[in-house]
Amino acid sequence: PVPVEKQVMIIFAATNGYLDSTPVDKVGEWEAAFYRYMDANHPEIGQEIVEHSVKEKNKMSRELLDQLKAAIEEFIQTAAPS
């Protein structure tokens, strides 16, 4: 099973158009690389999702959403499979 914080991150990426240019047959590869990237470079984002949005049942803050957007854009520019 995929941890909740990773589900949140990939759903956010998909619903905000970050996978639009990724061919359907490459989405699984993109997703796996994205999880590795987030774990290695931005573990605090996943931790924040768990602590505040899952455990405390709060909405994601604007600051957290902005951090997630920036991390996804950084991933796409530097590490996303093509």
N, CA, C and O atoms as a Maestro MAE file, in Angstrom:
{
 s_m_m2io_version
 :::
 2.0.0
}

f_m_ct {
 s_m_title
 :::
 protein
 m_atom[328] {
  # First column is atom index #
  i_m_mmod_type
  r_m_x_coord
  r_m_y_coord
  r_m_z_coord
  i_m_residue_number
  s_m_chain_name
  s_m_pdb_residue_name
  s_m_pdb_atom_name
  i_m_atomic_number
  :::
  1 25 0.819 -1.204 0.000 1 A "PRO " " N  " 7
  2 3 0.000 0.000 0.000 1 A "PRO " " CA " 6
  3 2 0.864 1.269 0.000 1 A "PRO " " C  " 6
  4 15 1.958 1.291 0.564 1 A "PRO " " O  " 8
  5 25 0.365 2.287 -0.623 2 A "VAL " " N  " 7
  6 3 1.070 3.569 -0.706 2 A "VAL " " CA " 6
  7 2 0.688 4.403 0.521 2 A "VAL " " C  " 6
  8 15 -0.497 4.571 0.807 2 A "VAL " " O  " 8
  9 25 1.685 4.930 1.250 3 A "PRO " " N  " 7
  10 3 1.377 5.762 2.419 3 A "PRO " " CA " 6
  11 2 0.502 6.964 2.039 3 A "PRO " " C  " 6
  12 15 0.587 7.488 0.929 3 A "PRO " " O  " 8
  13 25 -0.327 7.379 2.975 4 A "VAL " " N  " 7
  14 3 -1.287 8.455 2.725 4 A "VAL " " CA " 6
  15 2 -0.611 9.723 2.217 4 A "VAL " " C  " 6
  16 15 -1.113 10.356 1.288 4 A "VAL " " O  " 8
  17 25 0.519 10.106 2.811 5 A "GLU " " N  " 7
  18 3 1.163 11.353 2.387 5 A "GLU " " CA " 6
  19 2 1.605 11.285 0.928 5 A "GLU " " C  " 6
  20 15 1.582 12.291 0.219 5 A "GLU " " O  " 8
  21 25 2.006 10.095 0.483 6 A "LYS " " N  " 7
  22 3 2.405 9.946 -0.919 6 A "LYS " " CA " 6
  23 2 1.181 9.969 -1.831 6 A "LYS " " C  " 6
  24 15 1.236 10.502 -2.940 6 A "LYS " " O  " 8
  25 25 0.082 9.393 -1.362 7 A "GLN " " N  " 7
  26 3 -1.159 9.468 -2.129 7 A "GLN " " CA " 6
  27 2 -1.576 10.923 -2.312 7 A "GLN " " C  " 6
  28 15 -1.971 11.333 -3.404 7 A "GLN " " O  " 8
  29 25 -1.485 11.696 -1.234 8 A "VAL " " N  " 7
  30 3 -1.845 13.115 -1.301 8 A "VAL " " CA " 6
  31 2 -0.959 13.835 -2.315 8 A "VAL " " C  " 6
  32 15 -1.450 14.614 -3.132 8 A "VAL " " O  " 8
  33 25 0.346 13.570 -2.260 9 A "MET " " N  " 7
  34 3 1.278 14.264 -3.155 9 A "MET " " CA " 6
  35 2 1.031 13.917 -4.618 9 A "MET " " C  " 6
  36 15 1.044 14.807 -5.469 9 A "MET " " O  " 8
  37 25 0.807 12.639 -4.929 10 A "ILE " " N  " 7
  38 3 0.629 12.258 -6.329 10 A "ILE " " CA " 6
  39 2 -0.727 12.730 -6.860 10 A "ILE " " C  " 6
  40 15 -0.837 13.129 -8.019 10 A "ILE " " O  " 8
  41 25 -1.749 12.686 -6.018 11 A "ILE " " N  " 7
  42 3 -3.061 13.191 -6.443 11 A "ILE " " CA " 6
  43 2 -2.977 14.694 -6.696 11 A "ILE " " C  " 6
  44 15 -3.539 15.198 -7.668 11 A "ILE " " O  " 8
  45 25 -2.275 15.404 -5.820 12 A "PHE " " N  " 7
  46 3 -2.083 16.843 -6.013 12 A "PHE " " CA " 6
  47 2 -1.364 17.105 -7.335 12 A "PHE " " C  " 6
  48 15 -1.777 17.964 -8.113 12 A "PHE " " O  " 8
  49 25 -0.297 16.367 -7.581 13 A "ALA " " N  " 7
  50 3 0.466 16.547 -8.821 13 A "ALA " " CA " 6
  51 2 -0.411 16.277 -10.043 13 A "ALA " " C  " 6
  52 15 -0.391 17.042 -11.008 13 A "ALA " " O  " 8
  53 25 -1.171 15.199 -9.998 14 A "ALA " " N  " 7
  54 3 -1.999 14.826 -11.145 14 A "ALA " " CA " 6
  55 2 -3.133 15.819 -11.380 14 A "ALA " " C  " 6
  56 15 -3.396 16.202 -12.520 14 A "ALA " " O  " 8
  57 25 -3.801 16.233 -10.314 15 A "THR " " N  " 7
  58 3 -4.958 17.116 -10.485 15 A "THR " " CA " 6
  59 2 -4.564 18.557 -10.792 15 A "THR " " C  " 6
  60 15 -5.406 19.364 -11.186 15 A "THR " " O  " 8
  61 25 -3.301 18.874 -10.614 16 A "ASN " " N  " 7
  62 3 -2.827 20.224 -10.926 16 A "ASN " " CA " 6
  63 2 -2.016 20.272 -12.222 16 A "ASN " " C  " 6
  64 15 -1.315 21.248 -12.488 16 A "ASN " " O  " 8
  65 25 -2.118 19.215 -13.023 17 A "GLY " " N  " 7
  66 3 -1.556 19.236 -14.365 17 A "GLY " " CA " 6
  67 2 -0.086 18.889 -14.498 17 A "GLY " " C  " 6
  68 15 0.470 18.985 -15.592 17 A "GLY " " O  " 8
  69 25 0.556 18.487 -13.407 18 A "TYR " " N  " 7
  70 3 1.990 18.219 -13.478 18 A "TYR " " CA " 6
  71 2 2.336 16.941 -14.246 18 A "TYR " " C  " 6
  72 15 3.488 16.753 -14.636 18 A "TYR " " O  " 8
  73 25 1.365 16.071 -14.467 19 A "LEU " " N  " 7
  74 3 1.625 14.856 -15.239 19 A "LEU " " CA " 6
  75 2 1.045 14.932 -16.653 19 A "LEU " " C  " 6
  76 15 1.106 13.954 -17.398 19 A "LEU " " O  " 8
  77 25 0.495 16.061 -17.018 20 A "ASP " " N  " 7
  78 3 -0.173 16.180 -18.317 20 A "ASP " " CA " 6
  79 2 0.723 15.831 -19.500 20 A "ASP " " C  " 6
  80 15 0.247 15.274 -20.490 20 A "ASP " " O  " 8
  81 25 1.988 16.145 -19.413 21 A "SER " " N  " 7
  82 3 2.887 15.867 -20.542 21 A "SER " " CA " 6
  83 2 3.560 14.497 -20.434 21 A "SER " " C  " 6
  84 15 4.365 14.131 -21.291 21 A "SER " " O  " 8
  85 25 3.234 13.744 -19.387 22 A "THR " " N  " 7
  86 3 3.818 12.414 -19.198 22 A "THR " " CA " 6
  87 2 2.951 11.380 -19.911 22 A "THR " " C  " 6
  88 15 1.755 11.295 -19.635 22 A "THR " " O  " 8
  89 25 3.526 10.591 -20.822 23 A "PRO " " N  " 7
  90 3 2.743 9.544 -21.480 23 A "PRO " " CA " 6
  91 2 2.180 8.563 -20.447 23 A "PRO " " C  " 6
  92 15 2.828 8.266 -19.443 23 A "PRO " " O  " 8
  93 25 0.993 8.075 -20.699 24 A "VAL " " N  " 7
  94 3 0.315 7.186 -19.756 24 A "VAL " " CA " 6
  95 2 1.190 5.999 -19.377 24 A "VAL " " C  " 6
  96 15 1.209 5.597 -18.213 24 A "VAL " " O  " 8
  97 25 1.914 5.433 -20.338 25 A "ASP " " N  " 7
  98 3 2.741 4.266 -20.036 25 A "ASP " " CA " 6
  99 2 3.978 4.617 -19.206 25 A "ASP " " C  " 6
  100 15 4.708 3.720 -18.783 25 A "ASP " " O  " 8
  101 25 4.222 5.896 -18.969 26 A "LYS " " N  " 7
  102 3 5.375 6.339 -18.170 26 A "LYS " " CA " 6
  103 2 4.968 6.887 -16.797 26 A "LYS " " C  " 6
  104 15 5.829 7.264 -16.002 26 A "LYS " " O  " 8
  105 25 3.674 6.932 -16.520 27 A "VAL " " N  " 7
  106 3 3.209 7.510 -15.255 27 A "VAL " " CA " 6
  107 2 3.733 6.727 -14.057 27 A "VAL " " C  " 6
  108 15 4.131 7.337 -13.065 27 A "VAL " " O  " 8
  109 25 3.747 5.412 -14.115 28 A "GLY " " N  " 7
  110 3 4.260 4.606 -13.003 28 A "GLY " " CA " 6
  111 2 5.722 4.898 -12.715 28 A "GLY " " C  " 6
  112 15 6.125 4.997 -11.556 28 A "GLY " " O  " 8
  113 25 6.509 5.034 -13.760 29 A "GLU " " N  " 7
  114 3 7.928 5.370 -13.619 29 A "GLU " " CA " 6
  115 2 8.086 6.773 -13.023 29 A "GLU " " C  " 6
  116 15 8.922 6.988 -12.145 29 A "GLU " " O  " 8
  117 25 7.286 7.717 -13.501 30 A "TRP " " N  " 7
  118 3 7.311 9.091 -12.992 30 A "TRP " " CA " 6
  119 2 6.968 9.091 -11.505 30 A "TRP " " C  " 6
  120 15 7.643 9.732 -10.700 30 A "TRP " " O  " 8
  121 25 5.918 8.370 -11.156 31 A "GLU " " N  " 7
  122 3 5.458 8.313 -9.767 31 A "GLU " " CA " 6
  123 2 6.536 7.739 -8.850 31 A "GLU " " C  " 6
  124 15 6.803 8.301 -7.788 31 A "GLU " " O  " 8
  125 25 7.157 6.632 -9.244 32 A "ALA " " N  " 7
  126 3 8.207 6.017 -8.424 32 A "ALA " " CA " 6
  127 2 9.390 6.963 -8.248 32 A "ALA " " C  " 6
  128 15 9.928 7.093 -7.149 32 A "ALA " " O  " 8
  129 25 9.793 7.624 -9.333 33 A "ALA " " N  " 7
  130 3 10.903 8.579 -9.253 33 A "ALA " " CA " 6
  131 2 10.526 9.770 -8.374 33 A "ALA " " C  " 6
  132 15 11.357 10.274 -7.618 33 A "ALA " " O  " 8
  133 25 9.284 10.216 -8.472 34 A "PHE " " N  " 7
  134 3 8.798 11.330 -7.655 34 A "PHE " " CA " 6
  135 2 8.852 10.980 -6.171 34 A "PHE " " C  " 6
  136 15 9.304 11.794 -5.366 34 A "PHE " " O  " 8
  137 25 8.402 9.791 -5.797 35 A "TYR " " N  " 7
  138 3 8.449 9.378 -4.384 35 A "TYR " " CA " 6
  139 2 9.888 9.330 -3.885 35 A "TYR " " C  " 6
  140 15 10.180 9.800 -2.786 35 A "TYR " " O  " 8
  141 25 10.786 8.764 -4.686 36 A "ARG " " N  " 7
  142 3 12.203 8.710 -4.280 36 A "ARG " " CA " 6
  143 2 12.762 10.117 -4.097 36 A "ARG " " C  " 6
  144 15 13.472 10.394 -3.131 36 A "ARG " " O  " 8
  145 25 12.436 10.988 -5.026 37 A "TYR " " N  " 7
  146 3 12.914 12.372 -4.968 37 A "TYR " " CA " 6
  147 2 12.391 13.081 -3.718 37 A "TYR " " C  " 6
  148 15 13.149 13.745 -3.010 37 A "TYR " " O  " 8
  149 25 11.113 12.939 -3.457 38 A "MET " " N  " 7
  150 3 10.525 13.602 -2.289 38 A "MET " " CA " 6
  151 2 11.112 13.049 -0.993 38 A "MET " " C  " 6
  152 15 11.389 13.811 -0.067 38 A "MET " " O  " 8
  153 25 11.304 11.734 -0.919 39 A "ASP " " N  " 7
  154 3 11.900 11.129 0.279 39 A "ASP " " CA " 6
  155 2 13.318 11.642 0.504 39 A "ASP " " C  " 6
  156 15 13.713 11.909 1.639 39 A "ASP " " O  " 8
  157 25 14.076 11.779 -0.567 40 A "ALA " " N  " 7
  158 3 15.481 12.180 -0.456 40 A "ALA " " CA " 6
  159 2 15.663 13.681 -0.265 40 A "ALA " " C  " 6
  160 15 16.569 14.109 0.450 40 A "ALA " " O  " 8
  161 25 14.812 14.480 -0.894 41 A "ASN " " N  " 7
  162 3 15.038 15.923 -0.930 41 A "ASN " " CA " 6
  163 2 14.058 16.771 -0.121 41 A "ASN " " C  " 6
  164 15 14.388 17.883 0.291 41 A "ASN " " O  " 8
  165 25 12.870 16.250 0.103 42 A "HIS " " N  " 7
  166 3 11.850 17.034 0.811 42 A "HIS " " CA " 6
  167 2 11.026 16.160 1.764 42 A "HIS " " C  " 6
  168 15 9.796 16.183 1.703 42 A "HIS " " O  " 8
  169 25 11.678 15.394 2.638 43 A "PRO " " N  " 7
  170 3 10.910 14.526 3.542 43 A "PRO " " CA " 6
  171 2 9.997 15.316 4.478 43 A "PRO " " C  " 6
  172 15 8.995 14.791 4.962 43 A "PRO " " O  " 8
  173 25 10.345 16.571 4.731 44 A "GLU " " N  " 7
  174 3 9.543 17.398 5.638 44 A "GLU " " CA " 6
  175 2 8.135 17.648 5.091 44 A "GLU " " C  " 6
  176 15 7.202 17.858 5.866 44 A "GLU " " O  " 8
  177 25 7.974 17.628 3.786 45 A "ILE " " N  " 7
  178 3 6.647 17.855 3.206 45 A "ILE " " CA " 6
  179 2 5.733 16.679 3.528 45 A "ILE " " C  " 6
  180 15 4.597 16.877 3.957 45 A "ILE " " O  " 8
  181 25 6.214 15.470 3.326 46 A "GLY " " N  " 7
  182 3 5.423 14.294 3.683 46 A "GLY " " CA " 6
  183 2 5.120 14.249 5.168 46 A "GLY " " C  " 6
  184 15 4.005 13.913 5.567 46 A "GLY " " O  " 8
  185 25 6.108 14.585 5.992 47 A "GLN " " N  " 7
  186 3 5.907 14.601 7.447 47 A "GLN " " CA " 6
  187 2 4.849 15.627 7.837 47 A "GLN " " C  " 6
  188 15 4.009 15.365 8.698 47 A "GLN " " O  " 8
  189 25 4.893 16.779 7.208 48 A "GLU " " N  " 7
  190 3 3.918 17.844 7.491 48 A "GLU " " CA " 6
  191 2 2.508 17.404 7.091 48 A "GLU " " C  " 6
  192 15 1.544 17.682 7.804 48 A "GLU " " O  " 8
  193 25 2.390 16.725 5.963 49 A "ILE " " N  " 7
  194 3 1.080 16.219 5.535 49 A "ILE " " CA " 6
  195 2 0.535 15.262 6.578 49 A "ILE " " C  " 6
  196 15 -0.636 15.348 6.946 49 A "ILE " " O  " 8
  197 25 1.371 14.351 7.060 50 A "VAL " " N  " 7
  198 3 0.930 13.378 8.062 50 A "VAL " " CA " 6
  199 2 0.558 14.075 9.365 50 A "VAL " " C  " 6
  200 15 -0.519 13.840 9.913 50 A "VAL " " O  " 8
  201 25 1.439 14.924 9.858 51 A "GLU " " N  " 7
  202 3 1.232 15.552 11.168 51 A "GLU " " CA " 6
  203 2 0.007 16.459 11.210 51 A "GLU " " C  " 6
  204 15 -0.785 16.381 12.149 51 A "GLU " " O  " 8
  205 25 -0.154 17.302 10.224 52 A "HIS " " N  " 7
  206 3 -1.204 18.315 10.309 52 A "HIS " " CA " 6
  207 2 -2.470 17.967 9.537 52 A "HIS " " C  " 6
  208 15 -3.573 18.281 9.984 52 A "HIS " " O  " 8
  209 25 -2.326 17.332 8.406 53 A "SER " " N  " 7
  210 3 -3.500 17.069 7.583 53 A "SER " " CA " 6
  211 2 -4.136 15.723 7.885 53 A "SER " " C  " 6
  212 15 -5.358 15.589 7.818 53 A "SER " " O  " 8
  213 25 -3.327 14.725 8.216 54 A "VAL " " N  " 7
  214 3 -3.872 13.394 8.471 54 A "VAL " " CA " 6
  215 2 -4.206 13.232 9.950 54 A "VAL " " C  " 6
  216 15 -5.357 12.969 10.297 54 A "VAL " " O  " 8
  217 25 -3.215 13.385 10.821 55 A "LYS " " N  " 7
  218 3 -3.438 13.168 12.255 55 A "LYS " " CA " 6
  219 2 -4.368 14.213 12.864 55 A "LYS " " C  " 6
  220 15 -5.247 13.875 13.657 55 A "LYS " " O  " 8
  221 25 -4.180 15.476 12.499 56 A "GLU " " N  " 7
  222 3 -4.992 16.544 13.081 56 A "GLU " " CA " 6
  223 2 -6.221 16.875 12.238 56 A "GLU " " C  " 6
  224 15 -7.060 17.682 12.639 56 A "GLU " " O  " 8
  225 25 -6.319 16.250 11.076 57 A "LYS " " N  " 7
  226 3 -7.455 16.420 10.163 57 A "LYS " " CA " 6
  227 2 -7.674 17.877 9.742 57 A "LYS " " C  " 6
  228 15 -8.810 18.319 9.567 57 A "LYS " " O  " 8
  229 25 -6.585 18.604 9.584 58 A "ASN " " N  " 7
  230 3 -6.648 19.981 9.097 58 A "ASN " " CA " 6
  231 2 -6.442 20.008 7.592 58 A "ASN " " C  " 6
  232 15 -5.869 19.083 7.016 58 A "ASN " " O  " 8
  233 25 -6.908 21.060 6.969 59 A "LYS " " N  " 7
  234 3 -6.608 21.263 5.552 59 A "LYS " " CA " 6
  235 2 -5.133 21.602 5.421 59 A "LYS " " C  " 6
  236 15 -4.510 22.107 6.355 59 A "LYS " " O  " 8
  237 25 -4.590 21.318 4.260 60 A "MET " " N  " 7
  238 3 -3.201 21.693 4.010 60 A "MET " " CA " 6
  239 2 -3.108 23.212 3.973 60 A "MET " " C  " 6
  240 15 -3.931 23.875 3.340 60 A "MET " " O  " 8
  241 25 -2.117 23.756 4.645 61 A "SER " " N  " 7
  242 3 -1.932 25.208 4.679 61 A "SER " " CA " 6
  243 2 -1.466 25.710 3.311 61 A "SER " " C  " 6
  244 15 -0.929 24.947 2.507 61 A "SER " " O  " 8
  245 25 -1.676 26.976 3.065 62 A "ARG " " N  " 7
  246 3 -1.201 27.596 1.821 62 A "ARG " " CA " 6
  247 2 0.309 27.431 1.712 62 A "ARG " " C  " 6
  248 15 0.834 27.168 0.630 62 A "ARG " " O  " 8
  249 25 1.005 27.586 2.836 63 A "GLU " " N  " 7
  250 3 2.462 27.440 2.848 63 A "GLU " " CA " 6
  251 2 2.872 26.029 2.424 63 A "GLU " " C  " 6
  252 15 3.796 25.862 1.629 63 A "GLU " " O  " 8
  253 25 2.186 25.019 2.954 64 A "LEU " " N  " 7
  254 3 2.510 23.639 2.598 64 A "LEU " " CA " 6
  255 2 2.204 23.374 1.125 64 A "LEU " " C  " 6
  256 15 2.981 22.710 0.439 64 A "LEU " " O  " 8
  257 25 1.089 23.886 0.644 65 A "LEU " " N  " 7
  258 3 0.759 23.728 -0.776 65 A "LEU " " CA " 6
  259 2 1.820 24.376 -1.656 65 A "LEU " " C  " 6
  260 15 2.217 23.813 -2.676 65 A "LEU " " O  " 8
  261 25 2.279 25.558 -1.261 66 A "ASP " " N  " 7
  262 3 3.328 26.241 -2.026 66 A "ASP " " CA " 6
  263 2 4.632 25.449 -2.006 66 A "ASP " " C  " 6
  264 15 5.332 25.376 -3.016 66 A "ASP " " O  " 8
  265 25 4.959 24.856 -0.856 67 A "GLN " " N  " 7
  266 3 6.171 24.032 -0.759 67 A "GLN " " CA " 6
  267 2 6.054 22.809 -1.656 67 A "GLN " " C  " 6
  268 15 7.012 22.440 -2.335 67 A "GLN " " O  " 8
  269 25 4.886 22.180 -1.661 68 A "LEU " " N  " 7
  270 3 4.669 21.003 -2.499 68 A "LEU " " CA " 6
  271 2 4.759 21.376 -3.978 68 A "LEU " " C  " 6
  272 15 5.388 20.662 -4.759 68 A "LEU " " O  " 8
  273 25 4.140 22.478 -4.366 69 A "LYS " " N  " 7
  274 3 4.228 22.936 -5.762 69 A "LYS " " CA " 6
  275 2 5.680 23.163 -6.168 69 A "LYS " " C  " 6
  276 15 6.113 22.716 -7.230 69 A "LYS " " O  " 8
  277 25 6.422 23.855 -5.322 70 A "ALA " " N  " 7
  278 3 7.827 24.149 -5.630 70 A "ALA " " CA " 6
  279 2 8.638 22.865 -5.742 70 A "ALA " " C  " 6
  280 15 9.488 22.747 -6.625 70 A "ALA " " O  " 8
  281 25 8.387 21.903 -4.861 71 A "ALA " " N  " 7
  282 3 9.119 20.634 -4.896 71 A "ALA " " CA " 6
  283 2 8.791 19.856 -6.169 71 A "ALA " " C  " 6
  284 15 9.684 19.267 -6.780 71 A "ALA " " O  " 8
  285 25 7.529 19.849 -6.571 72 A "ILE " " N  " 7
  286 3 7.141 19.150 -7.801 72 A "ILE " " CA " 6
  287 2 7.802 19.812 -9.006 72 A "ILE " " C  " 6
  288 15 8.325 19.126 -9.884 72 A "ILE " " O  " 8
  289 25 7.780 21.124 -9.049 73 A "GLU " " N  " 7
  290 3 8.406 21.839 -10.167 73 A "GLU " " CA " 6
  291 2 9.912 21.596 -10.208 73 A "GLU " " C  " 6
  292 15 10.494 21.451 -11.283 73 A "GLU " " O  " 8
  293 25 10.529 21.552 -9.049 74 A "GLU " " N  " 7
  294 3 11.966 21.250 -8.955 74 A "GLU " " CA " 6
  295 2 12.233 19.829 -9.464 74 A "GLU " " C  " 6
  296 15 13.186 19.602 -10.209 74 A "GLU " " O  " 8
  297 25 11.389 18.879 -9.059 75 A "PHE " " N  " 7
  298 3 11.518 17.495 -9.517 75 A "PHE " " CA " 6
  299 2 11.414 17.422 -11.038 75 A "PHE " " C  " 6
  300 15 12.227 16.766 -11.690 75 A "PHE " " O  " 8
  301 25 10.424 18.087 -11.594 76 A "ILE " " N  " 7
  302 3 10.222 18.055 -13.043 76 A "ILE " " CA " 6
  303 2 11.437 18.625 -13.772 76 A "ILE " " C  " 6
  304 15 11.840 18.092 -14.806 76 A "ILE " " O  " 8
  305 25 12.019 19.688 -13.254 77 A "GLN " " N  " 7
  306 3 13.175 20.327 -13.890 77 A "GLN " " CA " 6
  307 2 14.463 19.518 -13.750 77 A "GLN " " C  " 6
  308 15 15.327 19.574 -14.625 77 A "GLN " " O  " 8
  309 25 14.599 18.772 -12.665 78 A "THR " " N  " 7
  310 3 15.891 18.147 -12.372 78 A "THR " " CA " 6
  311 2 15.916 16.628 -12.391 78 A "THR " " C  " 6
  312 15 16.959 16.043 -12.683 78 A "THR " " O  " 8
  313 25 14.805 15.971 -12.091 79 A "ALA " " N  " 7
  314 3 14.890 14.531 -11.862 79 A "ALA " " CA " 6
  315 2 13.801 13.696 -12.514 79 A "ALA " " C  " 6
  316 15 13.889 12.468 -12.495 79 A "ALA " " O  " 8
  317 25 12.792 14.308 -13.083 80 A "ALA " " N  " 7
  318 3 11.690 13.533 -13.662 80 A "ALA " " CA " 6
  319 2 12.162 12.754 -14.882 80 A "ALA " " C  " 6
  320 15 12.905 13.280 -15.711 80 A "ALA " " O  " 8
  321 25 11.728 11.491 -14.992 81 A "PRO " " N  " 7
  322 3 12.070 10.727 -16.196 81 A "PRO " " CA " 6
  323 2 11.396 11.358 -17.413 81 A "PRO " " C  " 6
  324 15 10.291 11.893 -17.323 81 A "PRO " " O  " 8
  325 25 12.081 11.283 -18.541 82 A "SER " " N  " 7
  326 3 11.495 11.879 -19.752 82 A "SER " " CA " 6
  327 2 10.977 10.820 -20.688 82 A "SER " " C  " 6
  328 15 10.452 11.142 -21.754 82 A "SER " " O  " 8
  :::
 }
 m_bond[327] {
  # First column is bond index #
  i_m_from
  i_m_to
  i_m_order
  :::
  1 1 2 1
  2 2 3 1
  3 3 4 2
  4 3 5 1
  5 5 6 1
  6 6 7 1
  7 7 8 2
  8 7 9 1
  9 9 10 1
  10 10 11 1
  11 11 12 2
  12 11 13 1
  13 13 14 1
  14 14 15 1
  15 15 16 2
  16 15 17 1
  17 17 18 1
  18 18 19 1
  19 19 20 2
  20 19 21 1
  21 21 22 1
  22 22 23 1
  23 23 24 2
  24 23 25 1
  25 25 26 1
  26 26 27 1
  27 27 28 2
  28 27 29 1
  29 29 30 1
  30 30 31 1
  31 31 32 2
  32 31 33 1
  33 33 34 1
  34 34 35 1
  35 35 36 2
  36 35 37 1
  37 37 38 1
  38 38 39 1
  39 39 40 2
  40 39 41 1
  41 41 42 1
  42 42 43 1
  43 43 44 2
  44 43 45 1
  45 45 46 1
  46 46 47 1
  47 47 48 2
  48 47 49 1
  49 49 50 1
  50 50 51 1
  51 51 52 2
  52 51 53 1
  53 53 54 1
  54 54 55 1
  55 55 56 2
  56 55 57 1
  57 57 58 1
  58 58 59 1
  59 59 60 2
  60 59 61 1
  61 61 62 1
  62 62 63 1
  63 63 64 2
  64 63 65 1
  65 65 66 1
  66 66 67 1
  67 67 68 2
  68 67 69 1
  69 69 70 1
  70 70 71 1
  71 71 72 2
  72 71 73 1
  73 73 74 1
  74 74 75 1
  75 75 76 2
  76 75 77 1
  77 77 78 1
  78 78 79 1
  79 79 80 2
  80 79 81 1
  81 81 82 1
  82 82 83 1
  83 83 84 2
  84 83 85 1
  85 85 86 1
  86 86 87 1
  87 87 88 2
  88 87 89 1
  89 89 90 1
  90 90 91 1
  91 91 92 2
  92 91 93 1
  93 93 94 1
  94 94 95 1
  95 95 96 2
  96 95 97 1
  97 97 98 1
  98 98 99 1
  99 99 100 2
  100 99 101 1
  101 101 102 1
  102 102 103 1
  103 103 104 2
  104 103 105 1
  105 105 106 1
  106 106 107 1
  107 107 108 2
  108 107 109 1
  109 109 110 1
  110 110 111 1
  111 111 112 2
  112 111 113 1
  113 113 114 1
  114 114 115 1
  115 115 116 2
  116 115 117 1
  117 117 118 1
  118 118 119 1
  119 119 120 2
  120 119 121 1
  121 121 122 1
  122 122 123 1
  123 123 124 2
  124 123 125 1
  125 125 126 1
  126 126 127 1
  127 127 128 2
  128 127 129 1
  129 129 130 1
  130 130 131 1
  131 131 132 2
  132 131 133 1
  133 133 134 1
  134 134 135 1
  135 135 136 2
  136 135 137 1
  137 137 138 1
  138 138 139 1
  139 139 140 2
  140 139 141 1
  141 141 142 1
  142 142 143 1
  143 143 144 2
  144 143 145 1
  145 145 146 1
  146 146 147 1
  147 147 148 2
  148 147 149 1
  149 149 150 1
  150 150 151 1
  151 151 152 2
  152 151 153 1
  153 153 154 1
  154 154 155 1
  155 155 156 2
  156 155 157 1
  157 157 158 1
  158 158 159 1
  159 159 160 2
  160 159 161 1
  161 161 162 1
  162 162 163 1
  163 163 164 2
  164 163 165 1
  165 165 166 1
  166 166 167 1
  167 167 168 2
  168 167 169 1
  169 169 170 1
  170 170 171 1
  171 171 172 2
  172 171 173 1
  173 173 174 1
  174 174 175 1
  175 175 176 2
  176 175 177 1
  177 177 178 1
  178 178 179 1
  179 179 180 2
  180 179 181 1
  181 181 182 1
  182 182 183 1
  183 183 184 2
  184 183 185 1
  185 185 186 1
  186 186 187 1
  187 187 188 2
  188 187 189 1
  189 189 190 1
  190 190 191 1
  191 191 192 2
  192 191 193 1
  193 193 194 1
  194 194 195 1
  195 195 196 2
  196 195 197 1
  197 197 198 1
  198 198 199 1
  199 199 200 2
  200 199 201 1
  201 201 202 1
  202 202 203 1
  203 203 204 2
  204 203 205 1
  205 205 206 1
  206 206 207 1
  207 207 208 2
  208 207 209 1
  209 209 210 1
  210 210 211 1
  211 211 212 2
  212 211 213 1
  213 213 214 1
  214 214 215 1
  215 215 216 2
  216 215 217 1
  217 217 218 1
  218 218 219 1
  219 219 220 2
  220 219 221 1
  221 221 222 1
  222 222 223 1
  223 223 224 2
  224 223 225 1
  225 225 226 1
  226 226 227 1
  227 227 228 2
  228 227 229 1
  229 229 230 1
  230 230 231 1
  231 231 232 2
  232 231 233 1
  233 233 234 1
  234 234 235 1
  235 235 236 2
  236 235 237 1
  237 237 238 1
  238 238 239 1
  239 239 240 2
  240 239 241 1
  241 241 242 1
  242 242 243 1
  243 243 244 2
  244 243 245 1
  245 245 246 1
  246 246 247 1
  247 247 248 2
  248 247 249 1
  249 249 250 1
  250 250 251 1
  251 251 252 2
  252 251 253 1
  253 253 254 1
  254 254 255 1
  255 255 256 2
  256 255 257 1
  257 257 258 1
  258 258 259 1
  259 259 260 2
  260 259 261 1
  261 261 262 1
  262 262 263 1
  263 263 264 2
  264 263 265 1
  265 265 266 1
  266 266 267 1
  267 267 268 2
  268 267 269 1
  269 269 270 1
  270 270 271 1
  271 271 272 2
  272 271 273 1
  273 273 274 1
  274 274 275 1
  275 275 276 2
  276 275 277 1
  277 277 278 1
  278 278 279 1
  279 279 280 2
  280 279 281 1
  281 281 282 1
  282 282 283 1
  283 283 284 2
  284 283 285 1
  285 285 286 1
  286 286 287 1
  287 287 288 2
  288 287 289 1
  289 289 290 1
  290 290 291 1
  291 291 292 2
  292 291 293 1
  293 293 294 1
  294 294 295 1
  295 295 296 2
  296 295 297 1
  297 297 298 1
  298 298 299 1
  299 299 300 2
  300 299 301 1
  301 301 302 1
  302 302 303 1
  303 303 304 2
  304 303 305 1
  305 305 306 1
  306 306 307 1
  307 307 308 2
  308 307 309 1
  309 309 310 1
  310 310 311 1
  311 311 312 2
  312 311 313 1
  313 313 314 1
  314 314 315 1
  315 315 316 2
  316 315 317 1
  317 317 318 1
  318 318 319 1
  319 319 320 2
  320 319 321 1
  321 321 322 1
  322 322 323 1
  323 323 324 2
  324 323 325 1
  325 325 326 1
  326 326 327 1
  327 327 328 2
  :::
 }
}
